[in-house]
Structures are given as structure tokens and as C-alpha cells.
Amino acid sequence: MHSIVKGWQRIFALLIVVVMCIGCSQVPSVSYNPWKVISVPTDSNLLDIAFTDNLEHGYLVGSNATLLETNDGGNTWKPIILQLEEQKYRFDSVSFAGKEGWIAGEPGLLLHTSDEGASWSRIPLSEKLPGSPIAVKALADNTAEMATNVGAIYKTTDGGKNWKAQVESAVGVVRNLERSADGKYVAVSAKGSFYSTWEPGQDAWVPHNRNSSRRVENMGFGENGQLWLLARGGQVQFSDETKPDEWQKAQYPELSTSWGLLDLAYRTPNEIWVGGGSGNLLRSADGGKTWEKDREIEEIAANLYKIVFLEPERGFIIGDRGSLLKYIPNPETTSPEAA
């Protein structure tokens, strides 16, 4: 009996090795690595990036009140020190519309500029504000939307003097929250056990059960409003384009990976990039049907928190310990008009 058990143990171990090797072999390498490592003067975790209308001028924000500025499209960065009290703030979100910009952070911080960041002023927040600001979106002159870490959403049309609640009640503590270009939101619960959606005109968040036993890590919107979902164990899933409440079959771009997937972004309607732990970076050129891996990026061994494309040929990936990557288009595939 003991020998039979040991025999099955060997077979099981061999099956695991085979499955892992199959996962490895099914992920080809990208033919061209378009990401250049950019040196930044900080080792803090970077959390968000935004540019003014002039795409050469932008800002990076992160932990430890990190604020970095670029005037050359993100090739070089310099630190900006704001006169805040001693408390260590975490700058979660930055957004610009023209010369007007906003920074949201924890605990309880909201900053505003009307001169492209030459000067910043602190916007007083009510002590009754549910949660701390973690997301802000500049919409127009004096107009912005702010969301907190419990899903409260507010809008100002007078430069932050007054705020109007957009949803009647908060959704509870969230692990992440994303806004679509047309003002819809999706929020993942702190434990990843469910997610909630809200769109303008609704009184309250609409809760949704996750569609598998795997914990949801992150969610967001595609260019056409389609939802994407990253779940524990390297799972990627997209909502049905014709039936928004239903989901397509789950995918596992890299079966062998032991690192979680953290963010997803569309460079074009068909080209998708997914970042994860320890420099894990994957690309799909066909809307998520097949995948390939950018193995050169593994060398930086950083967690890739956020992928942002300002336009198809301008993109950045940000991560922990001051990690920043800039998208450099392949000169062999870039047309003279786009160069």
C-alpha cells in the first residue's frame, strides 16, 4: 500500500512539472521590447502619472509625498517638495485638464493647482468625509471628480470650494477603484470577494458577485466600455461586449507564473499590456486571445502597479521602489507620419 501511495505521489509530481513546462512553452517572447527603463530621483513606490495638455510636461506621484516633474516627455524627472506638515502622505492619484491639476492622497489630502503645478494649494476637506481621497479626475476648468477609499464620489464645479455627492452611500473599503472616460466606476472590495459598479444617474453602487472562487485583484474599463478583470493566480477575464453582465471564458496568459497580475491597459483597441509582480509583463496583439511575454523587463524585478497610455505611442509603466518604464515605439513599424 505504501509503495502504491508513493507511486501516485511521483505521478502527481510529474504532472505538476509537465503542466508548468507547458505553461512556459506556450508563452513566446515579444519580438521587440518597447519599454525603456527611466531613472527617477526616488526609491518610493510610484502610484500615478499625468500630463498637462502639453504632453512634454507631466507629474509622477507616489508614497512618502513623492511628487516628480518632467518637462521633456518623461525622459528626466526632478523632485518637487511641497510644504506640508510632518505627516507622511501617500499621493495616490494625479490628474490634469489644461493648466488645472489635482492630487488626491491619504490620509485626507486634496491638492489643487491652476498654473500647471507652479504652485499647489491644499483644499480643505470636511471631517465628515467618508474615507480618504484615492482617485481624482480633472474634467474642465474648476471642475473635478473625487472618489474615496470607501467609494464615496464627489464633484466640484467651483475649483474645490464646494462638493456635491454623486452617490448616496459609500460602498465599503475598496482595494482599488477605476473610472471610465464617460464617468462610470468599478470598485473591487478590500478582500477581492466582490465588486461594485456605478454610473452617472444611479443613486447607489450596484454590487456584483465574483464569477469564480478566485479573489479579484483589479478591474477596469476598455476603450469601448468593456470591463476587464484580473484575479488571483494570473487569471484575465473580459466582460461580454453584447451582454455587459456576463463574462467571457477566463484566460491564463502564463500558467506557470507564481506572481499576481496587477494592472491592464489597452494601447490600441486590440493591443493589451498586463503587468504584475517581479517584472512580469505580458502583451496581447489580438484583444486577449493569445499572449507573449516581455522577458527583458523581468530583469528590473519590480512590481508593476500601473500601466498608462496617454495615446498609442506615449505610455508609461510605474511600480515600486521608483520603477518607471517609458514606451518607445518600434522604429521598424512606426510610419514616418507618426514619428
C-alpha positions in Angstrom: 0.0 0.0 0.0 2.8 2.4 0.9 4.5 1.8 -2.5 1.2 2.5 -4.3 0.9 5.8 -2.5 4.5 6.7 -3.3 3.9 5.8 -6.9 0.9 8.1 -7.2 2.9 10.9 -5.5 5.6 10.5 -8.1 3.0 10.6 -10.9 1.3 13.7 -9.4 4.7 15.5 -9.1 5.5 14.7 -12.7 2.1 16.0 -13.8 2.8 19.3 -12.0 6.2 19.6 -13.7 4.6 18.9 -17.1 1.8 21.4 -16.6 4.3 24.1 -15.6 6.6 23.4 -18.6 3.6 23.5 -20.9 2.7 26.9 -19.4 6.3 28.1 -20.1 6.4 26.8 -23.6 3.1 28.4 -24.6 4.3 32.0 -23.8 6.6 33.2 -26.6 8.8 36.3 -26.2 7.9 39.6 -27.8 9.9 40.3 -30.9 10.7 43.8 -29.8 10.9 45.3 -26.2 9.3 48.8 -26.5 9.9 49.7 -22.8 12.9 51.8 -21.7 13.8 52.0 -18.0 13.8 55.6 -16.9 15.9 56.8 -13.9 14.0 58.8 -11.3 15.3 60.5 -8.2 13.3 58.4 -5.6 13.0 54.9 -4.4 9.5 55.4 -3.2 6.6 53.4 -4.7 5.2 55.3 -7.7 1.4 55.2 -7.9 0.1 57.5 -10.7 1.2 59.7 -13.6 -0.4 62.6 -15.6 0.5 65.2 -18.2 -0.9 68.6 -18.9 -2.2 69.4 -22.4 1.4 69.9 -23.3 2.4 66.2 -23.3 6.0 67.2 -22.5 5.0 68.5 -19.1 3.9 66.0 -16.5 3.9 64.7 -12.9 4.5 61.5 -11.1 3.2 60.8 -7.6 3.7 58.1 -5.0 4.3 57.2 -1.4 6.1 59.4 1.1 4.6 62.6 -0.5 6.5 61.9 -3.7 6.0 64.4 -6.4 8.2 64.4 -9.5 8.0 66.8 -12.6 9.2 66.3 -16.2 9.5 68.9 -19.0 10.8 66.6 -21.6 8.0 64.0 -22.1 9.1 61.8 -19.2 12.8 61.2 -20.0 14.1 63.1 -17.0 12.4 63.9 -13.7 13.1 66.3 -10.8 11.6 66.2 -7.3 9.1 68.8 -6.1 9.0 69.4 -2.3 5.6 70.6 -1.1 5.3 72.5 2.2 3.1 70.0 4.1 3.0 69.2 7.8 5.3 66.4 9.0 2.8 63.6 8.4 3.9 61.3 5.6 1.3 61.4 2.9 0.7 58.8 0.2 -0.1 60.6 -3.1 -2.5 58.1 -4.8 -3.8 60.0 -7.8 -2.9 63.0 -10.1 -4.9 64.4 -13.0 -4.8 67.5 -15.3 -7.2 69.3 -17.6 -5.3 72.0 -19.3 -3.4 74.1 -16.7 -5.6 72.8 -13.8 -4.4 69.8 -11.8 -5.4 67.8 -8.7 -3.6 65.4 -6.4 -5.6 63.1 -4.1 -3.9 61.3 -1.2 -4.1 59.6 2.2 -4.8 60.4 4.9 -7.4 63.1 3.9 -5.4 65.1 1.4 -6.5 67.0 -1.8 -4.2 69.5 -3.6 -5.1 71.8 -6.4 -3.2 73.9 -9.0 -4.4 76.3 -11.7 -0.9 77.1 -13.1 0.3 73.6 -14.3 1.8 72.9 -10.9 3.9 76.0 -10.5 2.1 76.4 -7.2 -0.2 74.0 -5.2 -2.9 74.8 -2.6 -4.5 72.4 -0.2 -8.3 72.0 -0.5 -9.9 71.8 3.0 -11.9 68.6 3.4 -14.8 68.0 5.8 -14.1 65.8 8.8 -17.3 64.0 7.9 -15.9 63.0 4.5 -16.3 59.2 4.2 -12.8 57.8 3.8 -9.7 59.4 2.3 -9.4 60.5 -1.4 -7.7 57.9 -3.5 -8.8 59.0 -7.0 -9.3 62.3 -8.7 -10.2 63.3 -12.2 -9.8 66.8 -13.7 -12.7 67.3 -16.1 -12.6 71.0 -17.1 -11.9 74.5 -15.6 -12.7 74.4 -11.9 -14.4 71.0 -12.4 -13.2 67.7 -11.0 -14.5 64.4 -9.5 -13.0 62.8 -6.4 -13.5 59.3 -5.0 -12.5 58.0 -1.6 -11.3 54.6 -0.4 -14.8 53.6 0.7 -16.4 54.5 -2.6 -17.8 58.0 -1.9 -17.9 60.1 -5.1 -18.0 63.9 -5.1 -17.9 66.6 -7.9 -16.9 70.2 -7.8 -17.6 72.9 -10.3 -16.0 75.8 -8.5 -12.4 74.8 -8.0 -12.9 72.8 -4.8 -14.9 75.3 -2.8 -18.0 73.1 -2.7 -18.5 69.4 -3.5 -21.7 67.6 -4.4 -22.2 63.9 -3.5 -22.8 61.8 -6.7 -23.8 58.6 -4.9 -26.0 58.4 -1.8 -23.9 56.0 0.2 -20.4 54.6 0.2 -19.7 51.0 -1.0 -17.3 50.0 1.8 -13.5 49.7 1.9 -12.1 49.1 -1.6 -8.7 47.7 -2.7 -8.9 49.7 -6.0 -11.3 51.8 -7.9 -11.3 52.9 -11.6 -13.2 55.5 -13.6 -14.1 55.2 -17.3 -13.8 58.1 -19.8 -17.6 58.5 -19.7 -17.8 58.7 -15.9 -18.6 55.1 -14.9 -16.9 53.5 -11.9 -15.9 50.0 -10.9 -14.6 49.2 -7.4 -13.1 46.0 -6.0 -13.8 45.2 -2.4 -10.9 45.1 0.0 -10.8 41.3 0.2 -11.5 40.9 -3.5 -14.6 38.9 -2.7 -17.0 41.0 -4.8 -17.0 44.2 -7.0 -19.4 47.1 -7.4 -20.3 49.3 -10.4 -21.8 52.8 -10.6 -22.7 55.1 -13.4 -24.0 58.7 -13.5 -27.7 58.9 -12.7 -27.7 55.9 -10.3 -28.4 56.6 -6.6 -26.2 53.8 -5.3 -23.5 51.4 -6.2 -24.6 48.1 -7.7 -22.9 45.1 -6.1 -21.8 42.0 -8.2 -20.6 38.6 -7.0 -17.3 37.5 -8.4 -17.8 34.8 -11.0 -15.2 32.3 -9.7 -13.6 31.2 -6.5 -10.5 33.3 -7.2 -10.0 36.6 -5.4 -10.4 39.6 -7.7 -7.2 41.7 -7.8 -8.1 44.6 -10.1 -10.7 45.7 -12.6 -11.1 48.5 -15.1 -12.6 49.6 -18.4 -11.6 49.1 -22.0 -12.0 51.8 -24.6 -15.4 50.5 -25.6 -16.7 50.4 -22.0 -16.0 46.6 -21.8 -14.9 45.5 -18.3 -11.7 43.6 -17.7 -10.8 41.7 -14.5 -7.6 40.3 -13.1 -8.0 37.6 -10.5 -5.6 35.6 -8.2 -3.4 33.1 -9.9 -2.8 35.0 -13.1 -6.4 35.0 -14.4 -7.6 37.5 -17.0 -11.2 37.9 -18.0 -13.3 40.3 -20.1 -17.0 41.1 -20.0 -19.2 40.1 -22.9 -19.4 43.0 -25.4 -23.0 42.4 -26.1 -24.1 41.3 -22.6 -22.3 43.5 -20.0 -23.5 41.4 -17.1 -21.9 38.3 -18.5 -18.2 37.3 -18.7 -16.2 35.6 -21.4 -14.2 32.5 -20.6 -11.3 33.1 -18.1 -7.8 33.1 -19.6 -4.4 32.3 -18.0 -1.8 34.0 -20.2 1.0 32.3 -18.3 0.1 29.1 -16.4 3.4 28.7 -14.7 3.6 32.2 -13.2 3.6 32.5 -9.4 3.3 36.2 -9.5 0.0 38.0 -9.4 -1.2 40.3 -12.2 -1.7 43.9 -11.1 -2.9 46.1 -13.9 -4.1 46.0 -17.5 -4.1 48.7 -20.2 -5.1 49.0 -23.9 -2.5 50.6 -26.2 -4.9 50.2 -29.2 -8.3 48.6 -29.4 -6.6 45.2 -30.0 -3.2 45.5 -28.2 -3.3 44.9 -24.5 -0.5 45.0 -21.9 -0.7 43.3 -18.5 1.8 44.0 -15.7 2.4 42.0 -12.5 4.8 41.2 -9.7 8.5 40.8 -10.1 8.7 42.5 -13.5 6.1 40.2 -15.1 4.9 41.9 -18.3 2.6 40.3 -20.9 1.3 41.5 -24.3 -1.6 40.5 -26.5 -1.9 41.8 -30.0 -5.4 40.3 -30.7 -7.6 41.6 -27.8 -6.5 38.9 -25.3 -6.8 35.7 -27.4 -3.1 35.0 -27.4 -0.2 36.3 -25.3 3.5 36.8 -25.4 6.0 37.8 -22.7 8.4 40.7 -22.5 11.3 38.9 -20.8 13.7 41.8 -20.9 11.6 43.6 -18.2 12.0 40.7 -15.8 15.4 42.0 -15.0 14.1 45.0 -13.1 12.4 42.7 -10.6 9.8 45.3 -9.6 6.1 45.1 -9.0 4.4 46.8 -12.0 1.4 48.6 -10.4 0.0 50.7 -13.1 0.1 51.0 -17.0 -0.9 54.2 -18.6 -1.2 55.1 -22.3 -1.7 58.8 -23.0 -2.0 57.9 -26.6 -0.9 54.8 -28.6 2.7 56.0 -29.0 3.0 57.5 -25.5 2.8 55.2 -22.5 4.4 54.5 -19.1 4.5 51.7 -16.5 5.1 52.6 -12.9 5.9 50.4 -10.0 7.6 50.1 -6.6 11.0 51.3 -5.5 11.0 54.1 -8.0 10.4 51.9 -11.1 9.4 53.7 -14.3 9.3 52.5 -17.8 8.6 54.6 -20.9 7.1 53.2 -24.1 9.4 53.6 -27.1 7.7 52.6 -30.4 9.5 50.2 -32.7 11.1 52.3 -35.4 10.6 49.5 -37.9 6.8 49.6 -37.5 6.3 53.4 -36.9 5.2 55.2 -40.0 7.0 58.5 -41.0 3.8 60.4 -40.3 3.5 59.0 -36.8 7.2 59.5 -35.9 
